[in-house]
Amino acid sequence: MKRRAKITFDRQNCIGAAVCAAIAPKFWKMVDDGKATLVSGRNNPQIKRFELVVEVSEEDIKLLEDSARSCPVQVIEVMEVK
């Protein structure tokens, strides 16, 4: 069963630990400046964060939640949306 999730990412405060990319490479990748980027995420200048709303499997939602919990600077938030 698919679930709809909203991911927000404060890239400015990312320290490039790469834990998110190691846990969920489908959603996170490391780029040339040494920071992570949210694959297909869009910058929302109003909240100064990248956002992505996506339908994901139970397995993917667990990976996303694990990547958020594992981030040493807590710049990732994953929430279910209806």
PDB file of N, CA, C and O in Angstrom, chain B, residues numbered from 101:
ATOM      1  N   MET B 101       0.847  -1.185   0.000  1.00  0.00           N
ATOM      2  CA  MET B 101       0.000   0.000   0.000  1.00  0.00           C
ATOM      3  C   MET B 101       0.895   1.252   0.000  1.00  0.00           C
ATOM      4  O   MET B 101       1.876   1.333   0.739  1.00  0.00           O
ATOM      5  N   LYS B 102       0.539   2.190  -0.821  1.00  0.00           N
ATOM      6  CA  LYS B 102       1.311   3.437  -0.924  1.00  0.00           C
ATOM      7  C   LYS B 102       0.832   4.435   0.125  1.00  0.00           C
ATOM      8  O   LYS B 102      -0.349   4.498   0.465  1.00  0.00           O
ATOM      9  N   ARG B 103       1.783   5.206   0.621  1.00  0.00           N
ATOM     10  CA  ARG B 103       1.481   6.291   1.554  1.00  0.00           C
ATOM     11  C   ARG B 103       2.024   7.572   0.968  1.00  0.00           C
ATOM     12  O   ARG B 103       3.023   7.558   0.249  1.00  0.00           O
ATOM     13  N   ARG B 104       1.385   8.660   1.265  1.00  0.00           N
ATOM     14  CA  ARG B 104       1.821   9.969   0.791  1.00  0.00           C
ATOM     15  C   ARG B 104       2.642  10.635   1.889  1.00  0.00           C
ATOM     16  O   ARG B 104       2.196  10.758   3.030  1.00  0.00           O
ATOM     17  N   ALA B 105       3.846  11.062   1.526  1.00  0.00           N
ATOM     18  CA  ALA B 105       4.738  11.663   2.510  1.00  0.00           C
ATOM     19  C   ALA B 105       5.238  13.010   2.005  1.00  0.00           C
ATOM     20  O   ALA B 105       5.416  13.223   0.805  1.00  0.00           O
ATOM     21  N   LYS B 106       5.459  13.908   2.954  1.00  0.00           N
ATOM     22  CA  LYS B 106       6.068  15.198   2.650  1.00  0.00           C
ATOM     23  C   LYS B 106       7.420  15.230   3.355  1.00  0.00           C
ATOM     24  O   LYS B 106       7.520  15.018   4.563  1.00  0.00           O
ATOM     25  N   ILE B 107       8.451  15.501   2.567  1.00  0.00           N
ATOM     26  CA  ILE B 107       9.805  15.586   3.094  1.00  0.00           C
ATOM     27  C   ILE B 107      10.230  17.042   3.014  1.00  0.00           C
ATOM     28  O   ILE B 107      10.101  17.670   1.963  1.00  0.00           O
ATOM     29  N   THR B 108      10.735  17.582   4.111  1.00  0.00           N
ATOM     30  CA  THR B 108      11.318  18.923   4.084  1.00  0.00           C
ATOM     31  C   THR B 108      12.766  18.798   4.531  1.00  0.00           C
ATOM     32  O   THR B 108      13.104  17.989   5.395  1.00  0.00           O
ATOM     33  N   PHE B 109      13.616  19.624   3.916  1.00  0.00           N
ATOM     34  CA  PHE B 109      15.052  19.506   4.108  1.00  0.00           C
ATOM     35  C   PHE B 109      15.685  20.889   4.169  1.00  0.00           C
ATOM     36  O   PHE B 109      15.582  21.671   3.224  1.00  0.00           O
ATOM     37  N   ASP B 110      16.330  21.179   5.268  1.00  0.00           N
ATOM     38  CA  ASP B 110      17.038  22.442   5.467  1.00  0.00           C
ATOM     39  C   ASP B 110      18.474  22.271   4.966  1.00  0.00           C
ATOM     40  O   ASP B 110      19.391  22.016   5.747  1.00  0.00           O
ATOM     41  N   ARG B 111      18.649  22.413   3.660  1.00  0.00           N
ATOM     42  CA  ARG B 111      19.946  22.158   3.030  1.00  0.00           C
ATOM     43  C   ARG B 111      21.025  23.126   3.510  1.00  0.00           C
ATOM     44  O   ARG B 111      22.194  22.752   3.607  1.00  0.00           O
ATOM     45  N   GLN B 112      20.646  24.352   3.807  1.00  0.00           N
ATOM     46  CA  GLN B 112      21.614  25.358   4.260  1.00  0.00           C
ATOM     47  C   GLN B 112      22.380  24.878   5.489  1.00  0.00           C
ATOM     48  O   GLN B 112      23.572  25.154   5.627  1.00  0.00           O
ATOM     49  N   ASN B 113      21.705  24.166   6.373  1.00  0.00           N
ATOM     50  CA  ASN B 113      22.340  23.716   7.613  1.00  0.00           C
ATOM     51  C   ASN B 113      22.845  22.271   7.550  1.00  0.00           C
ATOM     52  O   ASN B 113      23.295  21.727   8.559  1.00  0.00           O
ATOM     53  N   CYS B 114      22.774  21.657   6.381  1.00  0.00           N
ATOM     54  CA  CYS B 114      23.321  20.313   6.186  1.00  0.00           C
ATOM     55  C   CYS B 114      24.833  20.373   6.364  1.00  0.00           C
ATOM     56  O   CYS B 114      25.483  21.304   5.888  1.00  0.00           O
ATOM     57  N   ILE B 115      25.395  19.370   7.054  1.00  0.00           N
ATOM     58  CA  ILE B 115      26.850  19.340   7.253  1.00  0.00           C
ATOM     59  C   ILE B 115      27.520  18.295   6.357  1.00  0.00           C
ATOM     60  O   ILE B 115      28.736  18.117   6.427  1.00  0.00           O
ATOM     61  N   GLY B 116      26.759  17.615   5.532  1.00  0.00           N
ATOM     62  CA  GLY B 116      27.334  16.666   4.592  1.00  0.00           C
ATOM     63  C   GLY B 116      27.788  15.358   5.204  1.00  0.00           C
ATOM     64  O   GLY B 116      28.739  14.748   4.715  1.00  0.00           O
ATOM     65  N   ALA B 117      27.136  14.916   6.255  1.00  0.00           N
ATOM     66  CA  ALA B 117      27.518  13.654   6.895  1.00  0.00           C
ATOM     67  C   ALA B 117      27.228  12.442   6.001  1.00  0.00           C
ATOM     68  O   ALA B 117      27.838  11.387   6.176  1.00  0.00           O
ATOM     69  N   ALA B 118      26.321  12.584   5.064  1.00  0.00           N
ATOM     70  CA  ALA B 118      25.984  11.555   4.062  1.00  0.00           C
ATOM     71  C   ALA B 118      25.227  10.356   4.618  1.00  0.00           C
ATOM     72  O   ALA B 118      25.069   9.356   3.919  1.00  0.00           O
ATOM     73  N   VAL B 119      24.761  10.432   5.843  1.00  0.00           N
ATOM     74  CA  VAL B 119      24.007   9.329   6.424  1.00  0.00           C
ATOM     75  C   VAL B 119      22.701   9.131   5.658  1.00  0.00           C
ATOM     76  O   VAL B 119      22.307   7.995   5.394  1.00  0.00           O
ATOM     77  N   CYS B 120      22.034  10.214   5.300  1.00  0.00           N
ATOM     78  CA  CYS B 120      20.767  10.110   4.572  1.00  0.00           C
ATOM     79  C   CYS B 120      20.964   9.394   3.233  1.00  0.00           C
ATOM     80  O   CYS B 120      20.164   8.534   2.864  1.00  0.00           O
ATOM     81  N   ALA B 121      22.018   9.743   2.514  1.00  0.00           N
ATOM     82  CA  ALA B 121      22.300   9.126   1.212  1.00  0.00           C
ATOM     83  C   ALA B 121      22.665   7.656   1.364  1.00  0.00           C
ATOM     84  O   ALA B 121      22.361   6.851   0.484  1.00  0.00           O
ATOM     85  N   ALA B 122      23.306   7.297   2.458  1.00  0.00           N
ATOM     86  CA  ALA B 122      23.652   5.897   2.692  1.00  0.00           C
ATOM     87  C   ALA B 122      22.407   5.071   3.019  1.00  0.00           C
ATOM     88  O   ALA B 122      22.300   3.915   2.610  1.00  0.00           O
ATOM     89  N   ILE B 123      21.470   5.665   3.754  1.00  0.00           N
ATOM     90  CA  ILE B 123      20.263   4.952   4.166  1.00  0.00           C
ATOM     91  C   ILE B 123      19.225   4.891   3.052  1.00  0.00           C
ATOM     92  O   ILE B 123      18.622   3.843   2.822  1.00  0.00           O
ATOM     93  N   ALA B 124      19.015   5.999   2.365  1.00  0.00           N
ATOM     94  CA  ALA B 124      17.944   6.091   1.362  1.00  0.00           C
ATOM     95  C   ALA B 124      18.446   6.753   0.074  1.00  0.00           C
ATOM     96  O   ALA B 124      18.038   7.869  -0.248  1.00  0.00           O
ATOM     97  N   PRO B 125      19.332   6.068  -0.663  1.00  0.00           N
ATOM     98  CA  PRO B 125      19.910   6.675  -1.868  1.00  0.00           C
ATOM     99  C   PRO B 125      18.896   6.978  -2.970  1.00  0.00           C
ATOM    100  O   PRO B 125      19.184   7.746  -3.888  1.00  0.00           O
ATOM    101  N   LYS B 126      17.737   6.389  -2.880  1.00  0.00           N
ATOM    102  CA  LYS B 126      16.668   6.691  -3.845  1.00  0.00           C
ATOM    103  C   LYS B 126      16.186   8.138  -3.681  1.00  0.00           C
ATOM    104  O   LYS B 126      15.694   8.742  -4.634  1.00  0.00           O
ATOM    105  N   PHE B 127      16.328   8.683  -2.485  1.00  0.00           N
ATOM    106  CA  PHE B 127      15.814  10.022  -2.180  1.00  0.00           C
ATOM    107  C   PHE B 127      16.898  11.058  -1.934  1.00  0.00           C
ATOM    108  O   PHE B 127      16.639  12.255  -2.060  1.00  0.00           O
ATOM    109  N   TRP B 128      18.106  10.629  -1.585  1.00  0.00           N
ATOM    110  CA  TRP B 128      19.182  11.542  -1.234  1.00  0.00           C
ATOM    111  C   TRP B 128      20.427  11.252  -2.043  1.00  0.00           C
ATOM    112  O   TRP B 128      20.758  10.089  -2.276  1.00  0.00           O
ATOM    113  N   LYS B 129      21.119  12.286  -2.473  1.00  0.00           N
ATOM    114  CA  LYS B 129      22.422  12.099  -3.097  1.00  0.00           C
ATOM    115  C   LYS B 129      23.344  13.219  -2.645  1.00  0.00           C
ATOM    116  O   LYS B 129      22.910  14.319  -2.304  1.00  0.00           O
ATOM    117  N   MET B 130      24.608  12.904  -2.654  1.00  0.00           N
ATOM    118  CA  MET B 130      25.624  13.887  -2.302  1.00  0.00           C
ATOM    119  C   MET B 130      26.056  14.598  -3.578  1.00  0.00           C
ATOM    120  O   MET B 130      26.182  13.973  -4.631  1.00  0.00           O
ATOM    121  N   VAL B 131      26.281  15.902  -3.482  1.00  0.00           N
ATOM    122  CA  VAL B 131      26.673  16.676  -4.658  1.00  0.00           C
ATOM    123  C   VAL B 131      28.017  17.358  -4.417  1.00  0.00           C
ATOM    124  O   VAL B 131      28.599  17.261  -3.337  1.00  0.00           O
ATOM    125  N   ASP B 132      28.490  18.043  -5.445  1.00  0.00           N
ATOM    126  CA  ASP B 132      29.848  18.585  -5.463  1.00  0.00           C
ATOM    127  C   ASP B 132      30.206  19.494  -4.293  1.00  0.00           C
ATOM    128  O   ASP B 132      31.377  19.574  -3.920  1.00  0.00           O
ATOM    129  N   ASP B 133      29.226  20.183  -3.705  1.00  0.00           N
ATOM    130  CA  ASP B 133      29.565  21.075  -2.591  1.00  0.00           C
ATOM    131  C   ASP B 133      29.686  20.336  -1.257  1.00  0.00           C
ATOM    132  O   ASP B 133      29.897  20.957  -0.215  1.00  0.00           O
ATOM    133  N   GLY B 134      29.554  19.011  -1.296  1.00  0.00           N
ATOM    134  CA  GLY B 134      29.718  18.206  -0.086  1.00  0.00           C
ATOM    135  C   GLY B 134      28.473  18.052   0.752  1.00  0.00           C
ATOM    136  O   GLY B 134      28.511  17.438   1.819  1.00  0.00           O
ATOM    137  N   LYS B 135      27.360  18.604   0.280  1.00  0.00           N
ATOM    138  CA  LYS B 135      26.104  18.496   1.012  1.00  0.00           C
ATOM    139  C   LYS B 135      25.171  17.529   0.288  1.00  0.00           C
ATOM    140  O   LYS B 135      25.363  17.210  -0.885  1.00  0.00           O
ATOM    141  N   ALA B 136      24.165  17.077   1.015  1.00  0.00           N
ATOM    142  CA  ALA B 136      23.148  16.217   0.424  1.00  0.00           C
ATOM    143  C   ALA B 136      22.151  17.070  -0.350  1.00  0.00           C
ATOM    144  O   ALA B 136      22.018  18.272  -0.117  1.00  0.00           O
ATOM    145  N   THR B 137      21.467  16.428  -1.260  1.00  0.00           N
ATOM    146  CA  THR B 137      20.361  17.071  -1.939  1.00  0.00           C
ATOM    147  C   THR B 137      19.193  16.100  -1.982  1.00  0.00           C
ATOM    148  O   THR B 137      19.388  14.891  -2.101  1.00  0.00           O
ATOM    149  N   LEU B 138      17.995  16.623  -1.886  1.00  0.00           N
ATOM    150  CA  LEU B 138      16.773  15.831  -1.934  1.00  0.00           C
ATOM    151  C   LEU B 138      16.414  15.625  -3.399  1.00  0.00           C
ATOM    152  O   LEU B 138      16.062  16.581  -4.091  1.00  0.00           O
ATOM    153  N   VAL B 139      16.501  14.394  -3.875  1.00  0.00           N
ATOM    154  CA  VAL B 139      16.237  14.089  -5.274  1.00  0.00           C
ATOM    155  C   VAL B 139      14.811  14.522  -5.621  1.00  0.00           C
ATOM    156  O   VAL B 139      13.858  14.118  -4.955  1.00  0.00           O
ATOM    157  N   SER B 140      14.668  15.333  -6.649  1.00  0.00           N
ATOM    158  CA  SER B 140      13.392  15.875  -7.133  1.00  0.00           C
ATOM    159  C   SER B 140      12.761  16.892  -6.185  1.00  0.00           C
ATOM    160  O   SER B 140      11.632  17.326  -6.412  1.00  0.00           O
ATOM    161  N   GLY B 141      13.472  17.274  -5.131  1.00  0.00           N
ATOM    162  CA  GLY B 141      12.957  18.281  -4.202  1.00  0.00           C
ATOM    163  C   GLY B 141      12.992  19.665  -4.833  1.00  0.00           C
ATOM    164  O   GLY B 141      13.832  19.950  -5.687  1.00  0.00           O
ATOM    165  N   ARG B 142      12.084  20.506  -4.410  1.00  0.00           N
ATOM    166  CA  ARG B 142      12.024  21.887  -4.890  1.00  0.00           C
ATOM    167  C   ARG B 142      12.249  22.847  -3.741  1.00  0.00           C
ATOM    168  O   ARG B 142      11.744  22.653  -2.635  1.00  0.00           O
ATOM    169  N   ASN B 143      13.013  23.879  -4.023  1.00  0.00           N
ATOM    170  CA  ASN B 143      13.288  24.878  -3.004  1.00  0.00           C
ATOM    171  C   ASN B 143      12.035  25.714  -2.752  1.00  0.00           C
ATOM    172  O   ASN B 143      11.421  26.217  -3.693  1.00  0.00           O
ATOM    173  N   ASN B 144      11.660  25.861  -1.490  1.00  0.00           N
ATOM    174  CA  ASN B 144      10.559  26.733  -1.100  1.00  0.00           C
ATOM    175  C   ASN B 144      11.182  27.921  -0.367  1.00  0.00           C
ATOM    176  O   ASN B 144      11.498  27.815   0.818  1.00  0.00           O
ATOM    177  N   PRO B 145      11.363  29.058  -1.061  1.00  0.00           N
ATOM    178  CA  PRO B 145      12.040  30.196  -0.437  1.00  0.00           C
ATOM    179  C   PRO B 145      11.285  30.778   0.760  1.00  0.00           C
ATOM    180  O   PRO B 145      11.889  31.438   1.605  1.00  0.00           O
ATOM    181  N   GLN B 146       9.984  30.543   0.841  1.00  0.00           N
ATOM    182  CA  GLN B 146       9.206  31.067   1.967  1.00  0.00           C
ATOM    183  C   GLN B 146       9.617  30.430   3.288  1.00  0.00           C
ATOM    184  O   GLN B 146       9.623  31.091   4.327  1.00  0.00           O
ATOM    185  N   ILE B 147       9.960  29.149   3.248  1.00  0.00           N
ATOM    186  CA  ILE B 147      10.359  28.471   4.484  1.00  0.00           C
ATOM    187  C   ILE B 147      11.855  28.139   4.496  1.00  0.00           C
ATOM    188  O   ILE B 147      12.362  27.560   5.457  1.00  0.00           O
ATOM    189  N   LYS B 148      12.553  28.510   3.419  1.00  0.00           N
ATOM    190  CA  LYS B 148      13.995  28.292   3.287  1.00  0.00           C
ATOM    191  C   LYS B 148      14.371  26.812   3.427  1.00  0.00           C
ATOM    192  O   LYS B 148      15.345  26.456   4.090  1.00  0.00           O
ATOM    193  N   ARG B 149      13.562  25.966   2.779  1.00  0.00           N
ATOM    194  CA  ARG B 149      13.804  24.524   2.795  1.00  0.00           C
ATOM    195  C   ARG B 149      13.406  23.921   1.448  1.00  0.00           C
ATOM    196  O   ARG B 149      12.601  24.483   0.705  1.00  0.00           O
ATOM    197  N   PHE B 150      13.984  22.776   1.164  1.00  0.00           N
ATOM    198  CA  PHE B 150      13.566  22.005   0.003  1.00  0.00           C
ATOM    199  C   PHE B 150      12.417  21.109   0.437  1.00  0.00           C
ATOM    200  O   PHE B 150      12.375  20.647   1.577  1.00  0.00           O
ATOM    201  N   GLU B 151      11.479  20.863  -0.487  1.00  0.00           N
ATOM    202  CA  GLU B 151      10.303  20.057  -0.174  1.00  0.00           C
ATOM    203  C   GLU B 151      10.047  19.053  -1.291  1.00  0.00           C
ATOM    204  O   GLU B 151      10.395  19.278  -2.450  1.00  0.00           O
ATOM    205  N   LEU B 152       9.433  17.947  -0.911  1.00  0.00           N
ATOM    206  CA  LEU B 152       8.992  16.952  -1.872  1.00  0.00           C
ATOM    207  C   LEU B 152       7.802  16.228  -1.274  1.00  0.00           C
ATOM    208  O   LEU B 152       7.857  15.745  -0.143  1.00  0.00           O
ATOM    209  N   VAL B 153       6.721  16.158  -2.046  1.00  0.00           N
ATOM    210  CA  VAL B 153       5.572  15.349  -1.661  1.00  0.00           C
ATOM    211  C   VAL B 153       5.540  14.186  -2.640  1.00  0.00           C
ATOM    212  O   VAL B 153       5.558  14.376  -3.856  1.00  0.00           O
ATOM    213  N   VAL B 154       5.491  12.972  -2.087  1.00  0.00           N
ATOM    214  CA  VAL B 154       5.633  11.785  -2.922  1.00  0.00           C
ATOM    215  C   VAL B 154       4.830  10.627  -2.338  1.00  0.00           C
ATOM    216  O   VAL B 154       4.656  10.524  -1.123  1.00  0.00           O
ATOM    217  N   GLU B 155       4.343   9.758  -3.222  1.00  0.00           N
ATOM    218  CA  GLU B 155       3.709   8.524  -2.770  1.00  0.00           C
ATOM    219  C   GLU B 155       4.787   7.460  -2.689  1.00  0.00           C
ATOM    220  O   GLU B 155       5.520   7.229  -3.650  1.00  0.00           O
ATOM    221  N   VAL B 156       4.878   6.820  -1.545  1.00  0.00           N
ATOM    222  CA  VAL B 156       5.944   5.847  -1.313  1.00  0.00           C
ATOM    223  C   VAL B 156       5.390   4.569  -0.683  1.00  0.00           C
ATOM    224  O   VAL B 156       4.303   4.554  -0.106  1.00  0.00           O
ATOM    225  N   SER B 157       6.163   3.518  -0.814  1.00  0.00           N
ATOM    226  CA  SER B 157       5.819   2.240  -0.189  1.00  0.00           C
ATOM    227  C   SER B 157       6.108   2.313   1.309  1.00  0.00           C
ATOM    228  O   SER B 157       6.748   3.249   1.790  1.00  0.00           O
ATOM    229  N   GLU B 158       5.632   1.324   2.022  1.00  0.00           N
ATOM    230  CA  GLU B 158       5.916   1.233   3.462  1.00  0.00           C
ATOM    231  C   GLU B 158       7.420   1.146   3.686  1.00  0.00           C
ATOM    232  O   GLU B 158       7.945   1.748   4.622  1.00  0.00           O
ATOM    233  N   GLU B 159       8.110   0.404   2.837  1.00  0.00           N
ATOM    234  CA  GLU B 159       9.559   0.271   2.963  1.00  0.00           C
ATOM    235  C   GLU B 159      10.256   1.622   2.769  1.00  0.00           C
ATOM    236  O   GLU B 159      11.169   1.973   3.516  1.00  0.00           O
ATOM    237  N   ASP B 160       9.808   2.377   1.751  1.00  0.00           N
ATOM    238  CA  ASP B 160      10.412   3.691   1.497  1.00  0.00           C
ATOM    239  C   ASP B 160      10.144   4.677   2.624  1.00  0.00           C
ATOM    240  O   ASP B 160      11.023   5.462   2.978  1.00  0.00           O
ATOM    241  N   ILE B 161       8.945   4.649   3.191  1.00  0.00           N
ATOM    242  CA  ILE B 161       8.640   5.580   4.286  1.00  0.00           C
ATOM    243  C   ILE B 161       9.538   5.259   5.482  1.00  0.00           C
ATOM    244  O   ILE B 161       9.987   6.166   6.184  1.00  0.00           O
ATOM    245  N   LYS B 162       9.799   3.978   5.713  1.00  0.00           N
ATOM    246  CA  LYS B 162      10.693   3.606   6.811  1.00  0.00           C
ATOM    247  C   LYS B 162      12.110   4.111   6.537  1.00  0.00           C
ATOM    248  O   LYS B 162      12.766   4.623   7.444  1.00  0.00           O
ATOM    249  N   LEU B 163      12.586   3.974   5.307  1.00  0.00           N
ATOM    250  CA  LEU B 163      13.919   4.473   4.958  1.00  0.00           C
ATOM    251  C   LEU B 163      14.003   5.986   5.125  1.00  0.00           C
ATOM    252  O   LEU B 163      15.000   6.501   5.632  1.00  0.00           O
ATOM    253  N   LEU B 164      12.968   6.694   4.704  1.00  0.00           N
ATOM    254  CA  LEU B 164      12.944   8.151   4.852  1.00  0.00           C
ATOM    255  C   LEU B 164      12.954   8.552   6.321  1.00  0.00           C
ATOM    256  O   LEU B 164      13.691   9.453   6.721  1.00  0.00           O
ATOM    257  N   GLU B 165      12.137   7.880   7.119  1.00  0.00           N
ATOM    258  CA  GLU B 165      12.100   8.182   8.552  1.00  0.00           C
ATOM    259  C   GLU B 165      13.439   7.858   9.210  1.00  0.00           C
ATOM    260  O   GLU B 165      13.899   8.597  10.080  1.00  0.00           O
ATOM    261  N   ASP B 166      14.062   6.757   8.797  1.00  0.00           N
ATOM    262  CA  ASP B 166      15.384   6.407   9.331  1.00  0.00           C
ATOM    263  C   ASP B 166      16.426   7.455   8.945  1.00  0.00           C
ATOM    264  O   ASP B 166      17.286   7.809   9.752  1.00  0.00           O
ATOM    265  N   SER B 167      16.347   7.949   7.711  1.00  0.00           N
ATOM    266  CA  SER B 167      17.310   8.972   7.283  1.00  0.00           C
ATOM    267  C   SER B 167      17.121  10.256   8.086  1.00  0.00           C
ATOM    268  O   SER B 167      18.100  10.921   8.425  1.00  0.00           O
ATOM    269  N   ALA B 168      15.889  10.607   8.390  1.00  0.00           N
ATOM    270  CA  ALA B 168      15.625  11.807   9.190  1.00  0.00           C
ATOM    271  C   ALA B 168      16.141  11.631  10.624  1.00  0.00           C
ATOM    272  O   ALA B 168      16.790  12.524  11.169  1.00  0.00           O
ATOM    273  N   ARG B 169      15.850  10.486  11.223  1.00  0.00           N
ATOM    274  CA  ARG B 169      16.300  10.218  12.604  1.00  0.00           C
ATOM    275  C   ARG B 169      17.814  10.150  12.699  1.00  0.00           C
ATOM    276  O   ARG B 169      18.391  10.534  13.716  1.00  0.00           O
ATOM    277  N   SER B 170      18.459   9.665  11.650  1.00  0.00           N
ATOM    278  CA  SER B 170      19.913   9.467  11.670  1.00  0.00           C
ATOM    279  C   SER B 170      20.710  10.720  11.358  1.00  0.00           C
ATOM    280  O   SER B 170      21.920  10.748  11.581  1.00  0.00           O
ATOM    281  N   CYS B 171      20.065  11.747  10.852  1.00  0.00           N
ATOM    282  CA  CYS B 171      20.773  12.983  10.503  1.00  0.00           C
ATOM    283  C   CYS B 171      21.342  13.621  11.781  1.00  0.00           C
ATOM    284  O   CYS B 171      20.591  13.921  12.709  1.00  0.00           O
ATOM    285  N   PRO B 172      22.665  13.827  11.828  1.00  0.00           N
ATOM    286  CA  PRO B 172      23.265  14.360  13.056  1.00  0.00           C
ATOM    287  C   PRO B 172      22.861  15.797  13.374  1.00  0.00           C
ATOM    288  O   PRO B 172      22.987  16.224  14.522  1.00  0.00           O
ATOM    289  N   VAL B 173      22.383  16.543  12.398  1.00  0.00           N
ATOM    290  CA  VAL B 173      21.975  17.928  12.657  1.00  0.00           C
ATOM    291  C   VAL B 173      20.467  18.133  12.506  1.00  0.00           C
ATOM    292  O   VAL B 173      19.977  19.262  12.546  1.00  0.00           O
ATOM    293  N   GLN B 174      19.738  17.023  12.330  1.00  0.00           N
ATOM    294  CA  GLN B 174      18.272  17.042  12.315  1.00  0.00           C
ATOM    295  C   GLN B 174      17.681  18.070  11.335  1.00  0.00           C
ATOM    296  O   GLN B 174      16.823  18.869  11.711  1.00  0.00           O
ATOM    297  N   VAL B 175      18.144  18.042  10.089  1.00  0.00           N
ATOM    298  CA  VAL B 175      17.653  18.990   9.088  1.00  0.00           C
ATOM    299  C   VAL B 175      16.630  18.377   8.139  1.00  0.00           C
ATOM    300  O   VAL B 175      16.207  19.018   7.177  1.00  0.00           O
ATOM    301  N   ILE B 176      16.230  17.129   8.412  1.00  0.00           N
ATOM    302  CA  ILE B 176      15.261  16.413   7.592  1.00  0.00           C
ATOM    303  C   ILE B 176      14.011  16.166   8.415  1.00  0.00           C
ATOM    304  O   ILE B 176      14.086  15.753   9.572  1.00  0.00           O
ATOM    305  N   GLU B 177      12.852  16.425   7.803  1.00  0.00           N
ATOM    306  CA  GLU B 177      11.588  16.119   8.451  1.00  0.00           C
ATOM    307  C   GLU B 177      10.722  15.335   7.467  1.00  0.00           C
ATOM    308  O   GLU B 177      10.604  15.712   6.301  1.00  0.00           O
ATOM    309  N   VAL B 178      10.124  14.254   7.934  1.00  0.00           N
ATOM    310  CA  VAL B 178       9.243  13.426   7.114  1.00  0.00           C
ATOM    311  C   VAL B 178       7.913  13.352   7.826  1.00  0.00           C
ATOM    312  O   VAL B 178       7.853  13.008   9.006  1.00  0.00           O
ATOM    313  N   MET B 179       6.835  13.677   7.109  1.00  0.00           N
ATOM    314  CA  MET B 179       5.508  13.582   7.705  1.00  0.00           C
ATOM    315  C   MET B 179       4.528  12.986   6.702  1.00  0.00           C
ATOM    316  O   MET B 179       4.635  13.219   5.498  1.00  0.00           O
ATOM    317  N   GLU B 180       3.600  12.237   7.198  1.00  0.00           N
ATOM    318  CA  GLU B 180       2.581  11.664   6.334  1.00  0.00           C
ATOM    319  C   GLU B 180       1.524  12.726   6.049  1.00  0.00           C
ATOM    320  O   GLU B 180       1.125  13.483   6.934  1.00  0.00           O
ATOM    321  N   VAL B 181       1.081  12.764   4.797  1.00  0.00           N
ATOM    322  CA  VAL B 181       0.015  13.695   4.412  1.00  0.00           C
ATOM    323  C   VAL B 181      -1.151  12.883   3.870  1.00  0.00           C
ATOM    324  O   VAL B 181      -0.971  11.835   3.250  1.00  0.00           O
ATOM    325  N   LYS B 182      -2.297  13.372   4.110  1.00  0.00           N
ATOM    326  CA  LYS B 182      -3.531  12.688   3.647  1.00  0.00           C
ATOM    327  C   LYS B 182      -3.926  13.170   2.285  1.00  0.00           C
ATOM    328  O   LYS B 182      -4.929  12.715   1.736  1.00  0.00           O
TER     329      LYS B 182
END
